[in-house]
Amino acid sequence: MSPASLSRPLTATLAMLLVGGILALDLALAGAPDLFAAPSAIALGSGAAPEGAHCSGN
């Protein structure tokens, strides 16, 4: 298989297989994430007033 004989569909398939293999290996080694222990996707702040720096309003 020379680089000139690799078509776009074959290259895309090989790339997707590589990405899928890396994801499967990661899942096998680390286990599935605990979605209840994960931080929220959108963090709107802790509710505490900002102190110092440019966001304190001073």
mmCIF file of the N, C-alpha and C atoms, coordinates in Angstrom:
data_MODEL
# 
_entry.id   MODEL 
# 
loop_
_atom_site.group_PDB 
_atom_site.id 
_atom_site.type_symbol 
_atom_site.label_atom_id 
_atom_site.label_alt_id 
_atom_site.label_comp_id 
_atom_site.label_asym_id 
_atom_site.label_entity_id 
_atom_site.label_seq_id 
_atom_site.pdbx_PDB_ins_code 
_atom_site.Cartn_x 
_atom_site.Cartn_y 
_atom_site.Cartn_z 
_atom_site.occupancy 
_atom_site.B_iso_or_equiv 
_atom_site.pdbx_formal_charge 
_atom_site.auth_seq_id 
_atom_site.auth_comp_id 
_atom_site.auth_asym_id 
_atom_site.auth_atom_id 
_atom_site.pdbx_PDB_model_num 
ATOM 1   N N  . MET A 1 1  ? 0.849   -1.192 0.000  1.00 0.00 ? 1  MET A N  1 
ATOM 2   C CA . MET A 1 1  ? 0.000   0.000  0.000  1.00 0.00 ? 1  MET A CA 1 
ATOM 3   C C  . MET A 1 1  ? 0.885   1.243  0.000  1.00 0.00 ? 1  MET A C  1 
ATOM 4   N N  . SER A 1 2  ? 1.086   1.814  -1.144 1.00 0.00 ? 2  SER A N  1 
ATOM 5   C CA . SER A 1 2  ? 1.868   3.039  -1.213 1.00 0.00 ? 2  SER A CA 1 
ATOM 6   C C  . SER A 1 2  ? 0.954   4.223  -0.916 1.00 0.00 ? 2  SER A C  1 
ATOM 7   N N  . PRO A 1 3  ? 1.518   5.340  -0.471 1.00 0.00 ? 3  PRO A N  1 
ATOM 8   C CA . PRO A 1 3  ? 0.679   6.505  -0.171 1.00 0.00 ? 3  PRO A CA 1 
ATOM 9   C C  . PRO A 1 3  ? -0.158  6.970  -1.344 1.00 0.00 ? 3  PRO A C  1 
ATOM 10  N N  . ALA A 1 4  ? 0.297   6.707  -2.551 1.00 0.00 ? 4  ALA A N  1 
ATOM 11  C CA . ALA A 1 4  ? -0.456  7.125  -3.726 1.00 0.00 ? 4  ALA A CA 1 
ATOM 12  C C  . ALA A 1 4  ? -1.707  6.264  -3.928 1.00 0.00 ? 4  ALA A C  1 
ATOM 13  N N  . SER A 1 5  ? -1.710  5.038  -3.381 1.00 0.00 ? 5  SER A N  1 
ATOM 14  C CA . SER A 1 5  ? -2.857  4.160  -3.588 1.00 0.00 ? 5  SER A CA 1 
ATOM 15  C C  . SER A 1 5  ? -3.923  4.323  -2.508 1.00 0.00 ? 5  SER A C  1 
ATOM 16  N N  . LEU A 1 6  ? -3.690  5.143  -1.505 1.00 0.00 ? 6  LEU A N  1 
ATOM 17  C CA . LEU A 1 6  ? -4.685  5.360  -0.462 1.00 0.00 ? 6  LEU A CA 1 
ATOM 18  C C  . LEU A 1 6  ? -5.734  6.357  -0.950 1.00 0.00 ? 6  LEU A C  1 
ATOM 19  N N  . SER A 1 7  ? -6.976  5.896  -1.039 1.00 0.00 ? 7  SER A N  1 
ATOM 20  C CA . SER A 1 7  ? -8.044  6.782  -1.470 1.00 0.00 ? 7  SER A CA 1 
ATOM 21  C C  . SER A 1 7  ? -8.591  7.539  -0.264 1.00 0.00 ? 7  SER A C  1 
ATOM 22  N N  . ARG A 1 8  ? -9.378  8.538  -0.506 1.00 0.00 ? 8  ARG A N  1 
ATOM 23  C CA . ARG A 1 8  ? -9.978  9.304  0.583  1.00 0.00 ? 8  ARG A CA 1 
ATOM 24  C C  . ARG A 1 8  ? -10.870 8.461  1.480  1.00 0.00 ? 8  ARG A C  1 
ATOM 25  N N  . PRO A 1 9  ? -11.766 7.659  0.923  1.00 0.00 ? 9  PRO A N  1 
ATOM 26  C CA . PRO A 1 9  ? -12.605 6.836  1.799  1.00 0.00 ? 9  PRO A CA 1 
ATOM 27  C C  . PRO A 1 9  ? -11.793 5.864  2.662  1.00 0.00 ? 9  PRO A C  1 
ATOM 28  N N  . LEU A 1 10 ? -10.751 5.273  2.085  1.00 0.00 ? 10 LEU A N  1 
ATOM 29  C CA . LEU A 1 10 ? -9.913  4.353  2.844  1.00 0.00 ? 10 LEU A CA 1 
ATOM 30  C C  . LEU A 1 10 ? -9.170  5.094  3.954  1.00 0.00 ? 10 LEU A C  1 
ATOM 31  N N  . THR A 1 11 ? -8.641  6.260  3.648  1.00 0.00 ? 11 THR A N  1 
ATOM 32  C CA . THR A 1 11 ? -7.936  7.056  4.650  1.00 0.00 ? 11 THR A CA 1 
ATOM 33  C C  . THR A 1 11 ? -8.878  7.478  5.766  1.00 0.00 ? 11 THR A C  1 
ATOM 34  N N  . ALA A 1 12 ? -10.094 7.890  5.419  1.00 0.00 ? 12 ALA A N  1 
ATOM 35  C CA . ALA A 1 12 ? -11.070 8.286  6.431  1.00 0.00 ? 12 ALA A CA 1 
ATOM 36  C C  . ALA A 1 12 ? -11.453 7.099  7.303  1.00 0.00 ? 12 ALA A C  1 
ATOM 37  N N  . THR A 1 13 ? -11.630 5.934  6.699  1.00 0.00 ? 13 THR A N  1 
ATOM 38  C CA . THR A 1 13 ? -11.964 4.736  7.458  1.00 0.00 ? 13 THR A CA 1 
ATOM 39  C C  . THR A 1 13 ? -10.844 4.360  8.419  1.00 0.00 ? 13 THR A C  1 
ATOM 40  N N  . LEU A 1 14 ? -9.611  4.398  7.925  1.00 0.00 ? 14 LEU A N  1 
ATOM 41  C CA . LEU A 1 14 ? -8.471  4.092  8.789  1.00 0.00 ? 14 LEU A CA 1 
ATOM 42  C C  . LEU A 1 14 ? -8.347  5.085  9.930  1.00 0.00 ? 14 LEU A C  1 
ATOM 43  N N  . ALA A 1 15 ? -8.596  6.356  9.665  1.00 0.00 ? 15 ALA A N  1 
ATOM 44  C CA . ALA A 1 15 ? -8.526  7.377  10.715 1.00 0.00 ? 15 ALA A CA 1 
ATOM 45  C C  . ALA A 1 15 ? -9.610  7.155  11.763 1.00 0.00 ? 15 ALA A C  1 
ATOM 46  N N  . MET A 1 16 ? -10.817 6.835  11.323 1.00 0.00 ? 16 MET A N  1 
ATOM 47  C CA . MET A 1 16 ? -11.902 6.591  12.272 1.00 0.00 ? 16 MET A CA 1 
ATOM 48  C C  . MET A 1 16 ? -11.651 5.324  13.093 1.00 0.00 ? 16 MET A C  1 
ATOM 49  N N  . LEU A 1 17 ? -11.078 4.297  12.479 1.00 0.00 ? 17 LEU A N  1 
ATOM 50  C CA . LEU A 1 17 ? -10.719 3.093  13.225 1.00 0.00 ? 17 LEU A CA 1 
ATOM 51  C C  . LEU A 1 17 ? -9.643  3.385  14.265 1.00 0.00 ? 17 LEU A C  1 
ATOM 52  N N  . LEU A 1 18 ? -8.696  4.235  13.919 1.00 0.00 ? 18 LEU A N  1 
ATOM 53  C CA . LEU A 1 18 ? -7.651  4.616  14.862 1.00 0.00 ? 18 LEU A CA 1 
ATOM 54  C C  . LEU A 1 18 ? -8.236  5.389  16.039 1.00 0.00 ? 18 LEU A C  1 
ATOM 55  N N  . VAL A 1 19 ? -9.095  6.351  15.768 1.00 0.00 ? 19 VAL A N  1 
ATOM 56  C CA . VAL A 1 19 ? -9.733  7.126  16.838 1.00 0.00 ? 19 VAL A CA 1 
ATOM 57  C C  . VAL A 1 19 ? -10.600 6.218  17.700 1.00 0.00 ? 19 VAL A C  1 
ATOM 58  N N  . GLY A 1 20 ? -11.375 5.331  17.076 1.00 0.00 ? 20 GLY A N  1 
ATOM 59  C CA . GLY A 1 20 ? -12.199 4.395  17.837 1.00 0.00 ? 20 GLY A CA 1 
ATOM 60  C C  . GLY A 1 20 ? -11.360 3.458  18.692 1.00 0.00 ? 20 GLY A C  1 
ATOM 61  N N  . GLY A 1 21 ? -10.239 3.021  18.166 1.00 0.00 ? 21 GLY A N  1 
ATOM 62  C CA . GLY A 1 21 ? -9.338  2.156  18.926 1.00 0.00 ? 21 GLY A CA 1 
ATOM 63  C C  . GLY A 1 21 ? -8.738  2.863  20.130 1.00 0.00 ? 21 GLY A C  1 
ATOM 64  N N  . ILE A 1 22 ? -8.360  4.115  19.949 1.00 0.00 ? 22 ILE A N  1 
ATOM 65  C CA . ILE A 1 22 ? -7.819  4.892  21.065 1.00 0.00 ? 22 ILE A CA 1 
ATOM 66  C C  . ILE A 1 22 ? -8.883  5.110  22.135 1.00 0.00 ? 22 ILE A C  1 
ATOM 67  N N  . LEU A 1 23 ? -10.116 5.419  21.709 1.00 0.00 ? 23 LEU A N  1 
ATOM 68  C CA . LEU A 1 23 ? -11.203 5.593  22.673 1.00 0.00 ? 23 LEU A CA 1 
ATOM 69  C C  . LEU A 1 23 ? -11.510 4.292  23.413 1.00 0.00 ? 23 LEU A C  1 
ATOM 70  N N  . ALA A 1 24 ? -11.517 3.172  22.705 1.00 0.00 ? 24 ALA A N  1 
ATOM 71  C CA . ALA A 1 24 ? -11.782 1.885  23.341 1.00 0.00 ? 24 ALA A CA 1 
ATOM 72  C C  . ALA A 1 24 ? -10.676 1.526  24.326 1.00 0.00 ? 24 ALA A C  1 
ATOM 73  N N  . LEU A 1 25 ? -9.439  1.778  23.971 1.00 0.00 ? 25 LEU A N  1 
ATOM 74  C CA . LEU A 1 25 ? -8.319  1.515  24.868 1.00 0.00 ? 25 LEU A CA 1 
ATOM 75  C C  . LEU A 1 25 ? -8.408  2.383  26.117 1.00 0.00 ? 25 LEU A C  1 
ATOM 76  N N  . ASP A 1 26 ? -8.736  3.648  25.948 1.00 0.00 ? 26 ASP A N  1 
ATOM 77  C CA . ASP A 1 26 ? -8.875  4.549  27.085 1.00 0.00 ? 26 ASP A CA 1 
ATOM 78  C C  . ASP A 1 26 ? -10.003 4.097  28.002 1.00 0.00 ? 26 ASP A C  1 
ATOM 79  N N  . LEU A 1 27 ? -11.120 3.707  27.432 1.00 0.00 ? 27 LEU A N  1 
ATOM 80  C CA . LEU A 1 27 ? -12.255 3.234  28.229 1.00 0.00 ? 27 LEU A CA 1 
ATOM 81  C C  . LEU A 1 27 ? -11.900 1.948  28.966 1.00 0.00 ? 27 LEU A C  1 
ATOM 82  N N  . ALA A 1 28 ? -11.151 1.061  28.310 1.00 0.00 ? 28 ALA A N  1 
ATOM 83  C CA . ALA A 1 28 ? -10.771 -0.202 28.938 1.00 0.00 ? 28 ALA A CA 1 
ATOM 84  C C  . ALA A 1 28 ? -9.792  0.015  30.093 1.00 0.00 ? 28 ALA A C  1 
ATOM 85  N N  . LEU A 1 29 ? -8.877  0.966  29.929 1.00 0.00 ? 29 LEU A N  1 
ATOM 86  C CA . LEU A 1 29 ? -7.865  1.194  30.961 1.00 0.00 ? 29 LEU A CA 1 
ATOM 87  C C  . LEU A 1 29 ? -8.379  2.050  32.113 1.00 0.00 ? 29 LEU A C  1 
ATOM 88  N N  . ALA A 1 30 ? -9.200  3.033  31.841 1.00 0.00 ? 30 ALA A N  1 
ATOM 89  C CA . ALA A 1 30 ? -9.625  3.975  32.874 1.00 0.00 ? 30 ALA A CA 1 
ATOM 90  C C  . ALA A 1 30 ? -11.017 3.692  33.401 1.00 0.00 ? 30 ALA A C  1 
ATOM 91  N N  . GLY A 1 31 ? -11.827 2.984  32.675 1.00 0.00 ? 31 GLY A N  1 
ATOM 92  C CA . GLY A 1 31 ? -13.204 2.740  33.084 1.00 0.00 ? 31 GLY A CA 1 
ATOM 93  C C  . GLY A 1 31 ? -14.090 3.901  32.684 1.00 0.00 ? 31 GLY A C  1 
ATOM 94  N N  . ALA A 1 32 ? -15.373 3.657  32.785 1.00 0.00 ? 32 ALA A N  1 
ATOM 95  C CA . ALA A 1 32 ? -16.345 4.684  32.390 1.00 0.00 ? 32 ALA A CA 1 
ATOM 96  C C  . ALA A 1 32 ? -16.365 5.804  33.431 1.00 0.00 ? 32 ALA A C  1 
ATOM 97  N N  . PRO A 1 33 ? -16.553 7.054  33.012 1.00 0.00 ? 33 PRO A N  1 
ATOM 98  C CA . PRO A 1 33 ? -16.604 8.148  33.969 1.00 0.00 ? 33 PRO A CA 1 
ATOM 99  C C  . PRO A 1 33 ? -17.891 8.107  34.790 1.00 0.00 ? 33 PRO A C  1 
ATOM 100 N N  . ASP A 1 34 ? -17.806 8.541  36.033 1.00 0.00 ? 34 ASP A N  1 
ATOM 101 C CA . ASP A 1 34 ? -18.985 8.639  36.889 1.00 0.00 ? 34 ASP A CA 1 
ATOM 102 C C  . ASP A 1 34 ? -19.640 9.989  36.603 1.00 0.00 ? 34 ASP A C  1 
ATOM 103 N N  . LEU A 1 35 ? -20.768 9.981  35.905 1.00 0.00 ? 35 LEU A N  1 
ATOM 104 C CA . LEU A 1 35 ? -21.407 11.227 35.491 1.00 0.00 ? 35 LEU A CA 1 
ATOM 105 C C  . LEU A 1 35 ? -21.957 12.023 36.660 1.00 0.00 ? 35 LEU A C  1 
ATOM 106 N N  . PHE A 1 36 ? -22.238 11.361 37.787 1.00 0.00 ? 36 PHE A N  1 
ATOM 107 C CA . PHE A 1 36 ? -22.763 12.071 38.942 1.00 0.00 ? 36 PHE A CA 1 
ATOM 108 C C  . PHE A 1 36 ? -21.662 12.776 39.723 1.00 0.00 ? 36 PHE A C  1 
ATOM 109 N N  . ALA A 1 37 ? -20.422 12.339 39.577 1.00 0.00 ? 37 ALA A N  1 
ATOM 110 C CA . ALA A 1 37 ? -19.301 12.970 40.271 1.00 0.00 ? 37 ALA A CA 1 
ATOM 111 C C  . ALA A 1 37 ? -18.608 14.015 39.395 1.00 0.00 ? 37 ALA A C  1 
ATOM 112 N N  . ALA A 1 38 ? -18.977 14.091 38.129 1.00 0.00 ? 38 ALA A N  1 
ATOM 113 C CA . ALA A 1 38 ? -18.342 15.026 37.213 1.00 0.00 ? 38 ALA A CA 1 
ATOM 114 C C  . ALA A 1 38 ? -18.836 16.453 37.475 1.00 0.00 ? 38 ALA A C  1 
ATOM 115 N N  . PRO A 1 39 ? -17.990 17.451 37.229 1.00 0.00 ? 39 PRO A N  1 
ATOM 116 C CA . PRO A 1 39 ? -18.453 18.833 37.376 1.00 0.00 ? 39 PRO A CA 1 
ATOM 117 C C  . PRO A 1 39 ? -19.484 19.168 36.305 1.00 0.00 ? 39 PRO A C  1 
ATOM 118 N N  . SER A 1 40 ? -20.280 20.158 36.560 1.00 0.00 ? 40 SER A N  1 
ATOM 119 C CA . SER A 1 40 ? -21.303 20.534 35.601 1.00 0.00 ? 40 SER A CA 1 
ATOM 120 C C  . SER A 1 40 ? -20.671 21.053 34.310 1.00 0.00 ? 40 SER A C  1 
ATOM 121 N N  . ALA A 1 41 ? -21.372 20.886 33.229 1.00 0.00 ? 41 ALA A N  1 
ATOM 122 C CA . ALA A 1 41 ? -20.842 21.306 31.931 1.00 0.00 ? 41 ALA A CA 1 
ATOM 123 C C  . ALA A 1 41 ? -20.760 22.820 31.836 1.00 0.00 ? 41 ALA A C  1 
ATOM 124 N N  . ILE A 1 42 ? -21.678 23.506 32.477 1.00 0.00 ? 42 ILE A N  1 
ATOM 125 C CA . ILE A 1 42 ? -21.684 24.972 32.469 1.00 0.00 ? 42 ILE A CA 1 
ATOM 126 C C  . ILE A 1 42 ? -21.529 25.435 33.908 1.00 0.00 ? 42 ILE A C  1 
ATOM 127 N N  . ALA A 1 43 ? -20.382 26.017 34.216 1.00 0.00 ? 43 ALA A N  1 
ATOM 128 C CA . ALA A 1 43 ? -20.136 26.513 35.564 1.00 0.00 ? 43 ALA A CA 1 
ATOM 129 C C  . ALA A 1 43 ? -20.462 28.005 35.598 1.00 0.00 ? 43 ALA A C  1 
ATOM 130 N N  . LEU A 1 44 ? -21.455 28.351 36.371 1.00 0.00 ? 44 LEU A N  1 
ATOM 131 C CA . LEU A 1 44 ? -21.870 29.746 36.444 1.00 0.00 ? 44 LEU A CA 1 
ATOM 132 C C  . LEU A 1 44 ? -21.282 30.463 37.660 1.00 0.00 ? 44 LEU A C  1 
ATOM 133 N N  . GLY A 1 45 ? -20.328 29.862 38.299 1.00 0.00 ? 45 GLY A N  1 
ATOM 134 C CA . GLY A 1 45 ? -19.672 30.484 39.436 1.00 0.00 ? 45 GLY A CA 1 
ATOM 135 C C  . GLY A 1 45 ? -20.066 29.814 40.734 1.00 0.00 ? 45 GLY A C  1 
ATOM 136 N N  . SER A 1 46 ? -19.336 30.147 41.778 1.00 0.00 ? 46 SER A N  1 
ATOM 137 C CA . SER A 1 46 ? -19.565 29.524 43.071 1.00 0.00 ? 46 SER A CA 1 
ATOM 138 C C  . SER A 1 46 ? -20.589 30.282 43.892 1.00 0.00 ? 46 SER A C  1 
ATOM 139 N N  . GLY A 1 47 ? -20.930 31.497 43.492 1.00 0.00 ? 47 GLY A N  1 
ATOM 140 C CA . GLY A 1 47 ? -21.848 32.309 44.271 1.00 0.00 ? 47 GLY A CA 1 
ATOM 141 C C  . GLY A 1 47 ? -21.111 33.268 45.195 1.00 0.00 ? 47 GLY A C  1 
ATOM 142 N N  . ALA A 1 48 ? -19.824 33.025 45.410 1.00 0.00 ? 48 ALA A N  1 
ATOM 143 C CA . ALA A 1 48 ? -19.039 33.908 46.265 1.00 0.00 ? 48 ALA A CA 1 
ATOM 144 C C  . ALA A 1 48 ? -18.673 35.175 45.494 1.00 0.00 ? 48 ALA A C  1 
ATOM 145 N N  . ALA A 1 49 ? -18.579 36.282 46.232 1.00 0.00 ? 49 ALA A N  1 
ATOM 146 C CA . ALA A 1 49 ? -18.209 37.547 45.596 1.00 0.00 ? 49 ALA A CA 1 
ATOM 147 C C  . ALA A 1 49 ? -16.748 37.480 45.151 1.00 0.00 ? 49 ALA A C  1 
ATOM 148 N N  . PRO A 1 50 ? -16.414 38.064 43.998 1.00 0.00 ? 50 PRO A N  1 
ATOM 149 C CA . PRO A 1 50 ? -15.039 38.059 43.540 1.00 0.00 ? 50 PRO A CA 1 
ATOM 150 C C  . PRO A 1 50 ? -14.159 38.927 44.434 1.00 0.00 ? 50 PRO A C  1 
ATOM 151 N N  . GLU A 1 51 ? -12.922 38.520 44.609 1.00 0.00 ? 51 GLU A N  1 
ATOM 152 C CA . GLU A 1 51 ? -11.978 39.288 45.421 1.00 0.00 ? 51 GLU A CA 1 
ATOM 153 C C  . GLU A 1 51 ? -10.755 39.595 44.587 1.00 0.00 ? 51 GLU A C  1 
ATOM 154 N N  . GLY A 1 52 ? -10.363 40.850 44.568 1.00 0.00 ? 52 GLY A N  1 
ATOM 155 C CA . GLY A 1 52 ? -9.138  41.252 43.886 1.00 0.00 ? 52 GLY A CA 1 
ATOM 156 C C  . GLY A 1 52 ? -9.245  41.188 42.385 1.00 0.00 ? 52 GLY A C  1 
ATOM 157 N N  . ALA A 1 53 ? -8.158  41.494 41.747 1.00 0.00 ? 53 ALA A N  1 
ATOM 158 C CA . ALA A 1 53 ? -8.003  41.473 40.302 1.00 0.00 ? 53 ALA A CA 1 
ATOM 159 C C  . ALA A 1 53 ? -9.015  42.385 39.608 1.00 0.00 ? 53 ALA A C  1 
ATOM 160 N N  . HIS A 1 54 ? -9.231  42.156 38.334 1.00 0.00 ? 54 HIS A N  1 
ATOM 161 C CA . HIS A 1 54 ? -10.053 43.058 37.544 1.00 0.00 ? 54 HIS A CA 1 
ATOM 162 C C  . HIS A 1 54 ? -11.542 42.791 37.686 1.00 0.00 ? 54 HIS A C  1 
ATOM 163 N N  . CYS A 1 55 ? -11.942 41.656 38.248 1.00 0.00 ? 55 CYS A N  1 
ATOM 164 C CA . CYS A 1 55 ? -13.361 41.358 38.311 1.00 0.00 ? 55 CYS A CA 1 
ATOM 165 C C  . CYS A 1 55 ? -13.990 41.747 39.642 1.00 0.00 ? 55 CYS A C  1 
ATOM 166 N N  . SER A 1 56 ? -13.249 42.416 40.500 1.00 0.00 ? 56 SER A N  1 
ATOM 167 C CA . SER A 1 56 ? -13.821 42.784 41.794 1.00 0.00 ? 56 SER A CA 1 
ATOM 168 C C  . SER A 1 56 ? -14.638 44.076 41.704 1.00 0.00 ? 56 SER A C  1 
ATOM 169 N N  . GLY A 1 57 ? -14.460 44.822 40.647 1.00 0.00 ? 57 GLY A N  1 
ATOM 170 C CA . GLY A 1 57 ? -15.215 46.066 40.497 1.00 0.00 ? 57 GLY A CA 1 
ATOM 171 C C  . GLY A 1 57 ? -14.612 47.226 41.275 1.00 0.00 ? 57 GLY A C  1 
ATOM 172 N N  . ASN A 1 58 ? -13.421 47.036 41.819 1.00 0.00 ? 58 ASN A N  1 
ATOM 173 C CA . ASN A 1 58 ? -12.767 48.121 42.584 1.00 0.00 ? 58 ASN A CA 1 
ATOM 174 C C  . ASN A 1 58 ? -11.958 48.995 41.672 1.00 0.00 ? 58 ASN A C  1 
# 
